[in-house]
Structures are given as C-alpha cells and as structure tokens.
C-alpha cells in the first residue's frame, strides 16, 4: 500500500478574510462570548453606566480589558481615562494599582449620561 501524506489546509485569501470580517460586524454575540468585539461592546456598555475597575470588567467576561480599552481609544476614538486604585475583592484580598476606567467622551463627541 502506498503511504498517503495528509494535505495541508489552505488559508483563506486576503479578500476572503475581508469579506468574513465584514460579515462578522453584524453578528450578535451571546452574553458569555469572549470574542474581541463582544468584549468591546460590554466594556462600552458598562462604562456608560459608571466607571469600572479592571476587576469589574473581568467579572463581565472581559479578560483582556487593558487591550480592549486601548483599542477603544486608538481605533474607535473613545476618550477613556485610567486611574490607579487599590481595591478589595469579595475575599478581602487587596489589589493595589488596579485600573479604574472612566468614559469621558464618545467618538461622536457626546458625553455619557
């Protein structure tokens, strides 16, 4: 018998990737989704309510909050300040220098209510 080598999977072309990403912008994510877009949506929604700590955002399922906040600032035009605070979790452990994110203004110039 002749030994067959497995075929290598072909990656999508650049134009196909663009089309895939274009279609992904209209997807609805589940409340538990850890997709980048879903994390950004949850962060913006939470920051519109009140300032959030990195601990708060982690509990919302945003495990890479600093990266998502940087994207919101640099790529999407949100004005978000970061202050360092010490917070205590439910078990009484101190978390010094945790980030406190505050939404100052949105890309269209509106201030959160």
C-alpha positions as CSV (number, residue, x, y, z in Angstrom):
1,X,0.0,0.0,0.0
2,X,1.2,3.5,-0.8
3,X,1.5,5.8,2.2
4,X,-0.5,9.0,1.8
5,X,0.6,12.2,3.3
6,X,-2.1,14.5,4.7
7,X,-3.0,17.5,2.7
8,X,-2.2,20.9,4.2
9,X,-5.2,23.1,4.7
10,X,-5.3,26.2,2.6
11,X,-5.7,29.5,4.4
12,X,-8.4,31.9,3.1
13,X,-7.3,34.5,0.7
14,X,-6.9,38.2,1.8
15,X,-10.2,39.2,0.0
16,X,-12.0,36.3,1.7
17,X,-10.8,37.3,5.1
18,X,-12.0,40.9,4.5
19,X,-15.4,39.5,3.5
20,X,-15.6,37.3,6.6
21,X,-14.7,40.3,8.9
22,X,-17.3,42.5,7.1
23,X,-20.0,39.9,7.8
24,X,-18.8,39.5,11.4
25,X,-19.6,43.1,12.3
26,X,-23.3,42.3,12.1
27,X,-23.2,39.2,14.3
28,X,-24.9,39.2,17.6
29,X,-22.8,37.7,20.4
30,X,-24.0,35.7,23.4
31,X,-23.7,37.2,26.8
32,X,-20.9,34.8,27.6
33,X,-18.9,35.4,24.4
34,X,-15.2,36.2,24.8
35,X,-14.9,37.4,21.2
36,X,-13.0,40.7,20.9
37,X,-16.0,42.6,19.5
38,X,-18.2,41.3,22.3
39,X,-15.7,42.3,24.9
40,X,-15.6,45.9,23.5
41,X,-19.4,46.1,23.4
42,X,-19.6,45.0,27.1
43,X,-16.9,47.5,28.2
44,X,-18.6,50.4,26.4
45,X,-22.0,49.5,27.8
46,X,-20.6,49.2,31.3
47,X,-18.6,52.4,31.1
48,X,-21.7,54.3,30.0
49,X,-23.3,53.3,33.3
50,X,-20.4,54.2,35.6
51,X,-16.6,54.0,36.0
52,X,-15.4,50.4,36.1
53,X,-12.4,48.7,37.6
54,X,-10.4,46.0,35.8
55,X,-11.9,43.6,38.4
56,X,-15.4,44.6,37.4
57,X,-14.7,44.1,33.8
58,X,-13.1,40.7,34.4
59,X,-16.3,39.7,36.2
60,X,-18.2,40.7,33.0
61,X,-16.0,38.4,30.9
62,X,-13.5,40.9,29.6
63,X,-10.3,39.2,30.5
64,X,-8.1,41.5,28.4
65,X,-9.6,44.8,29.5
66,X,-6.4,46.9,29.0
67,X,-6.0,45.7,25.4
68,X,-9.7,46.3,24.7
69,X,-9.6,49.8,26.3
70,X,-6.6,50.7,24.2
71,X,-8.4,49.6,21.1
72,X,-11.4,51.7,22.0
73,X,-9.1,54.7,22.5
74,X,-6.8,54.3,19.5
75,X,-9.0,52.7,16.8
76,X,-12.5,53.8,17.8
77,X,-12.0,57.3,19.2
78,X,-13.3,56.9,22.8
79,X,-11.8,59.1,25.4
80,X,-11.3,56.9,28.5
81,X,-9.2,57.8,31.5
82,X,-7.3,55.3,33.6
83,X,-6.6,55.9,37.3
84,X,-4.8,53.5,39.7
85,X,-6.7,52.5,42.8
86,X,-6.5,49.8,45.5
87,X,-9.5,47.6,45.7
88,X,-10.5,44.7,47.8
89,X,-12.2,41.6,46.3
90,X,-15.0,39.6,47.9
91,X,-12.5,37.5,49.8
92,X,-10.8,40.6,51.4
93,X,-7.6,40.4,49.3
94,X,-6.1,43.8,48.3
95,X,-5.4,44.5,44.7
96,X,-3.1,47.6,44.6
97,X,-2.8,49.6,41.4
98,X,-5.9,48.1,39.8
99,X,-7.2,50.2,36.9
100,X,-10.3,52.3,37.2
101,X,-11.6,53.2,33.7
102,X,-13.8,56.3,33.2
103,X,-15.6,57.1,30.0
104,X,-15.0,60.8,29.3
105,X,-16.5,61.1,25.8
106,X,-17.5,59.0,22.9
107,X,-16.2,59.2,19.3
108,X,-19.1,61.5,18.1
109,X,-18.2,64.0,20.9
110,X,-21.1,63.1,23.2
111,X,-20.5,62.8,26.9
112,X,-22.0,59.8,28.7
113,X,-25.1,60.5,30.8
